[in-house]
Amino acid sequence: MRFNGKYVRVTAGLLLATALAVGCGDDSGDDDSGDGGTDSGMDASADGGIDAGRSDGGLDGSVTVLPDGAVQLTEAQILGVATSANAGEISAGMVAQRKGDSAAVRDFGTMMVMMHTAAQQRQGALGIQAASSSVSATLDTMNAATLENLNAASPGPMFDLTYLDAQIAAHTSVRNLIDSALLPSATTAALRDELTRTRGEVVSHLAMAQALVSALRDAGVPLDAGPDASRSDAGL
């Protein structure tokens, strides 16, 4: 059971609609060919969205929305988002290690487990206590849906495509969150340096997932059951 185009658009769009009141601009530093538009049918307020009327620094899990519509997270909430993102990648990678059809996908899953575990350790050493927010809660929901799809998928080439589609959607969403909410909200140099390093890894992992999809296409795996997963916009 591969992720279809609607799943990729809705999950990536849900995260950004919940986290951001403004769209993500083009990233001239990456080779992005996407159209940049969010799913216009997404209603952030219907799915655990931001309480725009609160500005208490997220003591109850809410986030601050600035007058220009940008999201302001506390550094504790930033760590909460990073924790959720790492946990999702580790869980999905472990399934890929077990069920991946190709050695390349199993190796990619192993790398995701290793690198996101290392990121967890680095971020834990920053001395910032992670806090939940509507953004991390939405990530947790997406992670649970991804894990359910991966566990339900039959082993074989279509599992590989299901996993890679999810990886492209997840890494695109996290990259955009880093650019639009996490880095702008970070105030300490150590956290900004970690987020910059994490962003580089996310962009690298996104490119690897896209390359793996291209390799599967070249090997003759049919991709007509879903969207062209080599796109970098993941429907955003």
C-alpha positions in Angstrom: 0.0 0.0 0.0 1.8 3.0 -1.3 1.1 6.6 -0.1 -1.0 8.2 -2.8 -0.9 11.8 -3.9 -3.7 12.9 -1.6 -1.9 11.4 1.4 1.4 13.2 0.7 -0.4 16.5 0.1 -2.6 16.3 3.1 0.0 15.2 5.6 2.6 17.7 4.5 0.0 20.4 4.2 -1.5 19.6 7.6 1.8 20.1 9.4 2.5 23.4 7.7 -1.1 24.7 7.9 -1.0 23.9 11.6 2.4 25.4 12.2 2.4 28.4 9.8 -0.1 31.1 9.0 2.0 32.1 5.9 3.3 30.0 3.1 6.9 28.8 2.7 8.9 30.7 0.1 11.1 29.2 -2.6 14.4 27.8 -1.3 17.1 29.0 -3.6 19.6 27.0 -1.8 18.0 23.7 -2.8 17.1 22.3 -6.2 13.3 22.6 -5.8 11.1 22.4 -8.8 7.7 22.3 -6.9 4.9 24.8 -7.4 5.0 26.0 -3.7 1.2 26.0 -3.2 -0.4 24.4 -0.2 -3.5 22.2 -0.4 -6.2 25.0 -0.5 -8.7 22.7 1.2 -6.7 22.4 4.4 -8.3 24.0 7.4 -5.7 24.4 10.2 -8.3 25.1 12.8 -10.0 21.8 12.2 -7.0 19.7 13.0 -5.4 20.9 16.2 -4.4 24.2 14.7 -2.8 27.2 16.3 -4.8 29.2 18.8 -3.9 32.6 17.3 -5.3 34.4 20.2 -2.7 33.1 22.7 0.7 34.6 23.3 1.8 32.9 26.5 4.9 31.3 25.1 3.3 27.9 24.8 2.9 27.1 28.5 -0.2 25.0 27.6 1.1 23.7 24.3 -0.1 26.6 22.2 2.2 28.7 20.1 2.5 32.4 19.6 1.5 33.9 16.3 3.2 37.2 15.5 1.3 40.1 13.9 2.8 39.2 10.5 1.4 35.7 10.8 4.7 33.9 11.5 4.8 31.3 14.3 7.0 32.0 17.3 8.1 28.9 19.3 9.9 28.8 22.5 13.3 27.0 22.5 11.7 24.2 24.5 9.0 23.9 21.9 11.7 23.8 19.2 13.3 20.9 20.9 9.9 19.3 21.2 9.4 19.5 17.4 12.9 18.1 16.8 12.2 15.2 19.2 9.0 14.3 17.4 10.7 14.5 14.0 13.6 12.3 15.1 11.2 9.8 16.8 9.2 9.5 13.6 12.3 8.9 11.4 13.7 6.3 13.8 10.4 4.3 13.9 9.9 4.4 10.2 13.5 3.5 9.6 13.2 0.4 11.8 10.3 -0.8 9.7 12.2 -0.2 6.5 15.1 -2.2 7.9 12.8 -5.2 8.5 10.5 -4.9 5.4 12.5 -3.2 2.7 12.6 -5.1 -0.5 15.9 -3.6 -1.8 19.2 -3.5 0.0 19.4 0.2 -0.8 16.1 0.9 1.0 17.1 -1.2 4.0 20.4 0.6 4.1 18.6 3.9 3.9 16.4 2.9 6.8 19.5 1.9 8.8 21.0 5.3 8.1 17.9 7.1 9.2 17.9 5.2 12.5 21.6 6.0 13.1 21.6 9.6 12.1 18.4 10.6 13.9 19.5 8.8 17.0 22.7 10.8 16.8 20.6 14.0 16.3 18.6 13.2 19.4 21.8 12.8 21.4 23.2 16.1 20.2 20.0 18.0 20.9 19.7 16.4 24.3 23.1 17.7 25.1 22.0 21.3 24.6 20.5 21.4 28.0 17.0 22.5 26.9 14.0 20.7 28.2 11.7 19.7 25.3 8.1 20.9 25.5 5.1 19.9 23.4 3.2 22.3 21.2 0.5 22.1 18.5 3.3 21.7 16.0 4.9 18.7 17.6 1.5 17.2 18.3 0.7 17.4 14.6 4.0 15.8 13.8 3.2 13.0 16.2 -0.1 12.4 14.5 1.6 12.3 11.1 4.2 9.9 12.4 1.5 7.6 13.7 -0.3 7.5 10.4 3.0 6.9 8.6 3.9 4.0 10.9 0.4 2.5 10.4 0.8 2.6 6.6 4.2 1.1 6.7 3.2 -1.7 9.0 0.2 -2.5 6.9 2.1 -2.5 3.6 3.1 -5.8 2.1 6.8 -6.4 1.7 8.1 -5.9 -1.8 8.8 -3.0 -4.3 5.6 -1.2 -3.4 6.6 -1.1 0.3 9.9 0.6 -0.8 7.9 3.2 -2.7 5.5 3.7 0.3 8.4 4.3 2.6 10.2 6.6 0.2 7.0 8.6 -0.5 6.7 9.1 3.3 10.3 10.1 3.6 10.0 12.7 0.8 6.9 14.2 2.5 8.4 14.2 6.0 11.8 15.7 5.0 10.2 18.4 2.9 7.8 19.3 5.7 10.6 19.4 8.3 12.9 21.4 6.1 10.2 24.0 5.6 9.5 24.1 9.3 13.1 24.7 10.1 13.2 27.6 7.6 9.9 29.1 8.5 9.5 28.5 12.3 12.4 26.8 14.0 15.4 28.8 12.9 13.6 32.2 13.1 12.4 31.3 16.7 15.8 30.1 18.0 17.8 32.7 20.0 20.8 30.9 21.4 23.8 30.2 19.1 24.1 26.6 20.1 20.5 25.8 19.1 20.8 27.8 15.8 24.0 25.9 15.0 22.2 22.6 15.7 19.2 23.5 13.6 21.5 24.6 10.7 23.3 21.2 10.9 20.0 19.4 11.1 18.7 21.3 8.0 21.7 20.2 6.0 21.1 16.6 7.0 17.4 16.8 6.1 18.1 18.3 2.7 20.6 15.5 2.1 18.2 12.8 3.2 15.5 14.3 0.9 17.8 14.1 -2.1 18.7 10.5 -1.2 15.1 9.5 -1.0 14.4 11.1 -4.4 17.4 9.3 -5.9 16.2 6.0 -4.6 12.8 6.5 -6.3 14.6 7.3 -9.5 16.6 4.1 -9.2 13.5 2.1 -8.6 12.0 3.7 -11.8 15.1 2.8 -13.8 14.8 -0.8 -12.5 11.3 -1.0 -13.9 9.2 -0.7 -10.7 5.8 0.8 -11.8 5.2 4.2 -10.4 1.8 4.9 -12.0 -0.1 4.0 -8.8 0.8 7.3 -7.3 2.5 10.7 -7.8 5.9 11.2 -9.1 7.7 10.8 -5.8 10.9 12.3 -7.2 9.3 15.7 -6.9 10.8 17.7 -4.1 7.7 19.7 -3.2 5.7 16.8 -1.8 2.5 18.7 -2.8 3.3 21.9 -1.0 
